[in-house]
Amino acid sequence: MKTTLFLAILLSSFVCIGQKTGDHISNSEKNEYFKIIYEKCPNADILKLENKEDYVEIEYLCDGKYYEIGISNSKVLFIESKAESNTIPKEEIKKKLSKKYEGWLLDEISLITTNDTSFFKVEIIKDGLEQNLFFTTEGKWYKSKSIVSSDNWTIDKLGKSSLFQNAEYNFLSPAQVYNLPDVLREVSGIALSEDEKSILCVQDELGAVFEYDFLQEEIKNIHRFTDIGDFEGVSVIGELVYVLRSDGKIFTFNYKNKTEIKEQMLSLNSFNFESLAFDESNKQFLTISKDAALNQPESKRFLYQFPVDYPAQTSLLLEVDILEINKIIAEEITDMQENNVMFNPSEIAIHPITREIYILAASDRILTIYNEQGLKSVYPLPAELYYKPEGLAFFKNGDLLISSEGDKRGIVKGNVMLFKYGK
């Protein structure tokens, strides 16, 4: 109860970051989207158009009924509308809620239709906190899946590649998936606690570290350290937590006994950082620019290191060549064209056994591995499994955690996936 109340207060004190609007979409694209709408409803009244991360969302009225539709590459991903009361298996849903969500109130229920199925989105509320849950049309729990897929690579296609067949991890089939609560739908950076019993998570908009007990599958503590911001990276050294804001500011505090919050600033010629990894052998932090550095080629990204507590003393450790990454992908996936893959790094982690550097990019879902000789491996990650992968963390035995954001509608939950070392 305490955690829920604190969470409600915490959420109410932050300001949300706005979505992109239809102004970023060309007139020809808009006409294509409107054509799809009018084919479904000739007298549709279009209310709003927004450019989301992986699709365009349009709100419209059809014969007075409100609809939301998601479109990507001229294909309808989903249609959401208010569910008709006589179609909702309310008793079955209420029974499920009474077991796991005691004290939560049923709010709105909508029907979501995709290309291959239909299911209910159920909004529940408690102490000012809302959650989205999903049920089949029969009232059973519905396991949500990604509403987008990559045109470039799928699980089936990648599974046939020798690159994945010989990988040290089965990146196409996690050993365990931990679905996170709604407040961590936009989970970004993750780190393991010292005892490896909890995952410390940050999310894009809240100045707080969420301590997630993956054995109990619940948030057991919330450590607030500041107000609003874009928080992306987190690292743990003993009881000290280091959180990186995208502008390069690092917040440090003791999450066991928070008496002081320290703030320091990176000194680098870039404005967007999402990664922070601790190299225990050298007692250095690693970070990499998400975007191209000032006055540097767009095809380059630079990995820096700096001493703990001295973020102004940075030195270059590694140069990432995006053209080289594209070339390997084109060679491994033969129907791909070169130089059309984005690689904007969102996370770094150091393998505790091999000492290899893992660099993850959420933009086109790419995982790269570097050793002392340079680029060793490139793994394109399928959108069916990785909606927006942004976090990496290793157990001491080499097992790997990858976190992935959910979509803003709540259809796809934020999650953390576990991959066993050596498969």
C-alpha positions in Angstrom: 0.0 0.0 0.0 2.8 2.4 0.9 4.5 1.8 -2.4 1.3 2.3 -4.4 0.5 5.6 -2.6 4.0 6.9 -3.0 4.0 5.9 -6.7 0.7 7.9 -7.2 2.2 11.0 -5.6 5.4 10.5 -7.6 3.6 10.3 -10.9 1.4 13.3 -10.2 4.5 15.5 -9.7 6.0 15.0 -13.1 5.2 16.6 -16.5 4.9 14.3 -19.5 6.8 14.8 -22.6 4.6 15.4 -25.7 4.3 13.2 -28.8 5.3 14.2 -32.3 2.3 15.6 -34.2 1.1 15.1 -37.8 3.1 18.1 -38.9 6.1 15.8 -39.3 4.2 13.7 -41.9 4.2 14.7 -45.6 0.9 15.5 -47.4 1.3 12.4 -49.6 1.6 10.2 -46.6 -1.4 11.8 -44.9 -3.4 11.2 -48.1 -2.4 7.5 -48.0 -3.5 7.2 -44.3 -6.8 9.0 -44.9 -7.5 6.7 -47.9 -7.3 3.7 -45.5 -9.6 5.4 -43.0 -12.2 6.3 -45.7 -12.2 2.8 -47.0 -13.3 1.6 -43.6 -15.7 4.5 -43.0 -16.6 6.7 -46.0 -18.1 9.5 -43.7 -15.3 9.4 -41.1 -14.5 12.6 -39.2 -10.8 12.6 -38.6 -9.9 14.3 -35.3 -6.1 13.8 -34.9 -3.0 12.4 -36.5 0.2 11.6 -34.5 3.5 10.2 -35.6 4.5 7.5 -33.0 7.8 5.6 -32.7 7.0 2.9 -35.2 3.6 3.8 -36.6 1.1 6.6 -37.2 -1.9 6.8 -35.0 -5.2 8.4 -36.2 -8.2 9.3 -34.1 -11.6 9.5 -35.9 -15.3 9.3 -35.5 -17.4 6.9 -37.6 -21.2 7.3 -37.2 -20.6 9.0 -33.9 -18.4 6.3 -32.5 -14.8 7.0 -31.5 -11.9 5.0 -33.0 -8.1 5.0 -32.8 -6.2 3.2 -35.6 -2.5 2.4 -35.9 -0.9 2.3 -39.4 2.6 1.4 -40.5 3.8 0.9 -44.1 0.2 1.3 -45.4 -0.8 -1.6 -43.2 -3.3 -1.4 -40.3 -1.7 -2.6 -37.1 -4.7 -2.2 -34.8 -8.0 -0.6 -34.3 -9.2 0.4 -30.9 -12.8 1.4 -29.9 -15.1 1.3 -26.9 -16.2 -2.2 -26.2 -19.9 -3.0 -26.5 -21.2 -3.9 -23.1 -22.9 -7.1 -24.2 -19.7 -8.5 -25.6 -17.6 -8.1 -22.4 -17.1 -11.2 -20.2 -17.3 -9.0 -17.1 -17.7 -11.8 -14.5 -14.7 -13.7 -15.8 -12.6 -10.5 -15.8 -13.7 -9.5 -12.3 -12.7 -12.9 -11.0 -9.2 -12.6 -12.4 -8.9 -9.1 -11.0 -10.1 -10.1 -7.5 -7.2 -12.6 -7.2 -4.3 -10.5 -8.4 -5.6 -6.8 -8.2 -7.6 -6.7 -5.0 -8.8 -3.1 -4.3 -8.4 -1.9 -7.9 -11.5 -0.5 -9.6 -12.6 -1.3 -13.1 -12.5 1.8 -15.3 -12.8 1.7 -19.1 -12.9 -1.4 -21.4 -12.0 -1.1 -25.0 -11.8 -3.6 -27.8 -8.5 -3.9 -29.8 -8.5 -5.6 -33.2 -5.3 -6.6 -34.9 -4.7 -8.6 -38.2 -5.0 -11.9 -36.5 -7.0 -11.5 -33.2 -9.2 -9.3 -31.0 -8.8 -8.7 -27.3 -10.0 -6.4 -24.5 -7.9 -3.6 -22.9 -9.1 -3.1 -19.4 -8.1 0.0 -17.5 -8.0 -0.3 -13.7 -7.4 2.4 -11.1 -6.3 2.6 -7.5 -5.1 5.5 -5.4 -4.9 7.6 -8.6 -2.6 5.1 -10.4 -3.9 3.5 -13.6 -2.9 0.3 -15.2 -3.8 -1.4 -18.5 -4.5 -5.1 -18.5 -5.4 -7.3 -21.4 -8.0 -10.2 -21.7 -9.1 -12.5 -24.5 -12.7 -12.2 -25.7 -13.4 -15.2 -23.4 -12.1 -13.4 -20.3 -8.8 -15.2 -20.0 -5.5 -13.4 -19.6 -4.1 -12.2 -22.9 -0.4 -12.3 -23.4 0.4 -9.2 -25.4 2.9 -9.2 -28.2 4.6 -6.6 -30.4 2.3 -4.7 -32.7 5.1 -4.1 -35.2 7.6 -6.3 -37.0 10.7 -5.5 -39.0 10.5 -5.6 -42.8 14.3 -6.4 -42.7 14.5 -9.4 -40.4 12.2 -11.7 -38.5 12.7 -14.4 -35.9 12.3 -17.1 -38.6 14.8 -15.4 -41.0 17.4 -14.8 -38.3 17.0 -18.3 -36.9 18.4 -19.7 -40.2 21.5 -17.5 -39.9 24.7 -19.2 -38.8 25.4 -16.0 -36.8 22.6 -16.7 -34.4 23.0 -20.5 -34.5 26.6 -20.1 -33.2 25.9 -17.3 -30.8 26.8 -17.6 -27.1 23.2 -16.6 -26.3 19.9 -17.6 -27.8 18.8 -14.1 -28.6 15.7 -15.4 -30.4 14.3 -17.2 -27.4 14.8 -15.8 -23.8 14.9 -18.2 -20.9 12.6 -15.9 -18.9 10.6 -12.8 -19.6 9.7 -10.4 -16.8 6.8 -8.2 -17.7 7.2 -4.9 -15.8 4.4 -2.8 -14.2 2.9 0.1 -16.2 5.1 2.7 -14.5 8.1 1.0 -16.1 6.5 0.7 -19.6 9.2 3.1 -20.8 12.1 1.4 -19.0 15.5 2.5 -20.3 18.6 1.7 -18.3 18.9 -1.3 -16.0 21.5 -2.6 -13.5 21.7 -5.5 -11.1 21.9 -4.9 -7.4 25.1 -6.1 -5.6 23.4 -9.3 -4.4 21.9 -9.9 -7.9 18.4 -10.2 -6.4 16.9 -7.0 -7.8 17.0 -5.1 -11.0 17.4 -1.3 -10.6 15.6 0.4 -13.4 15.2 4.0 -14.6 12.6 5.1 -17.1 12.6 8.0 -19.6 10.6 10.7 -17.7 10.8 10.0 -13.9 13.7 11.1 -11.6 13.5 7.9 -9.6 15.2 4.5 -9.5 12.8 1.5 -9.3 14.0 -1.5 -7.4 12.4 -4.5 -9.1 12.4 -7.9 -7.3 12.4 -10.3 -10.3 11.9 -13.3 -8.0 8.7 -11.8 -6.7 8.1 -9.9 -9.9 7.2 -6.6 -8.2 8.6 -3.2 -7.4 9.8 -3.3 -3.8 11.3 0.2 -3.5 11.3 3.5 -5.3 14.3 5.8 -4.8 13.5 9.4 -6.0 16.5 11.6 -6.6 15.2 14.5 -8.6 12.2 15.8 -10.6 11.7 15.6 -14.4 14.2 14.8 -17.0 15.2 12.2 -19.6 16.9 9.5 -17.6 18.6 6.8 -19.6 21.6 5.0 -18.0 22.1 3.5 -14.5 25.0 1.8 -12.9 25.6 0.3 -9.4 28.8 0.2 -7.4 28.2 -1.4 -4.1 25.4 0.6 -2.5 26.0 3.6 -4.7 23.7 4.2 -7.7 24.8 6.4 -10.6 22.1 7.7 -13.0 22.8 9.3 -16.3 20.5 12.0 -17.7 20.7 12.4 -21.5 22.3 15.8 -21.3 25.3 14.3 -19.6 24.5 15.0 -15.9 25.2 12.2 -13.5 23.3 11.8 -10.2 24.9 9.7 -7.5 23.3 8.5 -4.2 23.3 5.6 -1.7 20.2 3.6 -2.4 20.4 1.8 1.0 20.8 5.0 3.0 20.1 8.1 0.9 21.5 11.0 2.8 23.0 13.0 -0.1 22.5 13.3 -3.8 25.6 14.3 -5.8 25.5 15.9 -9.3 28.3 16.0 -11.8 28.5 16.7 -15.5 30.2 14.9 -18.4 32.5 17.0 -20.5 32.1 15.8 -24.1 31.2 17.4 -27.5 27.9 15.6 -27.8 24.5 16.3 -26.4 22.8 13.0 -26.2 24.0 10.1 -24.0 21.9 7.1 -22.9 24.5 4.6 -21.6 26.6 4.3 -18.4 28.5 1.1 -17.6 31.1 0.4 -14.9 34.3 -1.4 -15.9 35.2 -3.0 -12.6 38.7 -4.1 -13.7 39.8 -0.5 -14.5 37.5 1.4 -12.1 36.2 3.4 -15.0 32.8 4.3 -16.4 32.1 3.9 -20.1 29.6 6.0 -22.1 28.9 6.4 -25.8 27.2 9.2 -27.7 23.8 8.2 -29.1 24.0 10.8 -31.9 27.0 11.9 -33.9 29.5 14.1 -32.1 29.9 17.7 -33.1 32.0 18.2 -36.2 32.3 14.4 -36.7 31.0 12.1 -39.5 27.4 10.9 -39.1 28.7 7.3 -39.6 30.8 7.4 -36.4 30.0 7.0 -32.7 32.6 7.3 -30.0 33.0 5.3 -26.8 34.6 7.1 -23.9 35.9 6.1 -20.5 36.4 8.3 -17.4 37.3 7.6 -13.7 34.5 7.2 -11.2 33.6 10.6 -9.7 35.6 12.4 -12.3 33.4 12.7 -15.4 35.3 15.7 -16.8 38.4 13.5 -17.3 37.2 11.5 -20.4 39.4 9.7 -22.9 38.5 7.9 -26.1 38.4 4.1 -25.8 36.7 2.9 -29.0 35.4 4.2 -32.4 32.2 2.7 -33.7 31.9 2.6 -37.5 28.3 2.3 -38.6 29.3 1.6 -42.2 31.1 -1.5 -40.9 28.0 -2.6 -39.0 25.9 -2.2 -42.1 28.4 -4.2 -44.2 28.2 -7.2 -41.8 24.4 -7.1 -41.7 24.3 -7.0 -45.5 26.6 -10.0 -45.7 24.7 -12.0 -43.1 21.2 -11.1 -44.4 21.7 -11.3 -48.1 18.5 -9.4 -49.2 19.5 -6.3 -47.2 21.0 -3.3 -48.9 24.1 -1.7 -47.3 24.2 1.5 -45.4 20.5 1.8 -44.5 20.6 0.7 -40.9 20.6 3.3 -38.1 22.9 2.7 -35.1 22.3 5.1 -32.3 23.6 3.4 -29.1 21.3 3.2 -26.2 23.3 1.0 -23.8 26.7 -0.5 -23.0 27.7 -3.5 -20.8 30.9 -5.3 -20.2 30.8 -9.1 -20.2 32.1 -10.3 -16.8 34.0 -13.3 -18.2 35.2 -12.5 -21.7 35.6 -8.7 -21.1 33.9 -8.0 -24.4 32.0 -4.8 -24.8 28.3 -5.1 -25.7 26.7 -2.1 -27.4 22.9 -2.0 -27.9 21.0 0.4 -30.2 17.2 0.6 -29.9 16.7 2.6 -33.1 17.0 -0.3 -35.6 17.3 -2.9 -32.8 21.0 -3.9 -33.2 23.4 -5.5 -30.7 27.1 -5.4 -31.4 30.0 -7.0 -29.6 33.6 -5.6 -29.5 36.7 -7.3 -28.4 40.3 -6.1 -28.3 40.6 -6.6 -32.1 37.5 -4.5 -32.8 34.0 -5.4 -34.0 33.4 -9.2 -33.4 29.7 -9.7 -34.0 26.5 -7.9 -35.1 23.1 -9.2 -34.1 20.0 -7.7 -35.7 17.2 -8.1 -33.1 13.6 -9.0 -34.3 10.8 -6.5 -33.5 8.5 -9.3 -32.6 10.5 -9.9 -29.5 12.3 -6.6 -28.9 9.9 -3.6 -29.2 12.5 -1.0 -28.2 15.6 -2.6 -26.5 17.4 0.0 -24.3 19.0 -1.8 -21.4 21.7 -4.3 -20.7 23.0 -5.9 -17.5 25.2 -9.0 -16.8 25.1 -11.5 -13.9 28.5 -12.5 -12.6 28.1 -15.9 -14.3 27.6 -14.3 -17.7 23.8 -14.6 -17.9 22.5 -11.5 -19.7 19.5 -9.2 -19.1 18.0 -7.1 -21.9 15.3 -4.6 -21.2 12.8 -3.4 -23.8 10.3 -0.5 -23.7 6.7 -1.2 -24.3 4.5 0.9 -26.6 2.8 4.0 -25.3 -0.7 2.5 -25.6 0.2 -0.3 -23.2 -0.5 -3.1 -25.7 3.2 -4.2 -25.4 4.5 -4.1 -21.9 7.9 -3.0 -20.9 9.9 -6.1 -20.0 13.3 -7.6 -19.0 14.4 -10.7 -20.8 16.9 -13.2 -19.4 19.4 -15.0 -21.7 21.5 -17.9 -20.3 25.2 -17.8 -21.1 26.3 -20.6 -23.4 22.6 -21.2 -24.1 
